[in-house]
């Protein structure tokens, strides 16, 4: 469930604005790139095209999905 920039899924709570992921009461450390990818996946849950993931990973550099594998 989403609320503004906060998302809850399973045991996790993701606050995209604060760049914080919690599992229960424990903070989960993510690298900046991993956090950005998680936010992209959560925001587009159920409707994400693979190219959007690649774009997020490459920070705007043009790359084809096959090249990222």
C-alpha positions in Angstrom: 0.0 0.0 0.0 1.3 3.4 -0.9 0.9 6.7 0.9 2.6 9.7 -0.8 6.1 8.5 -1.0 5.8 5.7 1.5 5.1 2.1 0.5 4.4 -1.0 2.5 4.9 -4.6 1.2 5.2 -7.7 3.3 7.3 -6.9 6.4 8.9 -3.9 4.7 8.2 -0.1 4.7 9.8 2.1 2.1 10.0 5.8 2.5 11.2 7.1 -0.8 11.5 10.7 0.2 13.7 9.8 3.3 15.5 7.1 1.3 14.8 4.6 4.1 13.8 1.0 4.0 12.6 -0.7 7.2 11.9 -4.4 7.9 9.8 -4.3 11.0 11.7 -2.1 13.4 15.1 -2.7 11.8 16.6 -0.4 9.1 17.8 -2.1 6.0 20.9 -0.7 4.4 20.8 -0.2 0.6 23.3 1.4 -1.7 21.9 4.5 -3.5 21.5 2.6 -6.8 19.8 -0.3 -5.0 17.4 2.1 -3.3 16.6 3.9 -6.6 15.9 0.6 -8.3 13.7 -0.6 -5.4 11.7 2.7 -5.6 11.3 2.3 -9.4 10.1 -1.3 -8.9 7.7 -0.5 -6.2 6.3 2.6 -8.0 5.6 0.5 -11.1 4.6 -2.7 -9.5 2.7 -4.9 -11.9 3.3 -2.7 -14.9 7.1 -2.2 -15.2 8.7 -2.6 -18.6 12.3 -4.1 -18.4 13.7 -1.1 -20.3 12.5 1.2 -17.4 14.7 -0.9 -15.0 17.7 -0.7 -17.3 17.2 3.1 -17.6 17.1 3.5 -13.8 20.2 1.4 -13.4 22.2 3.3 -16.0 21.0 6.8 -14.8 19.8 7.9 -18.2 22.6 6.4 -20.3 21.0 4.7 -23.3 21.5 1.0 -23.1 19.5 -2.0 -24.4 18.2 -4.7 -22.1 20.3 -7.3 -23.8 23.5 -5.3 -23.1 22.6 -5.2 -19.3 22.5 -9.0 -19.0 
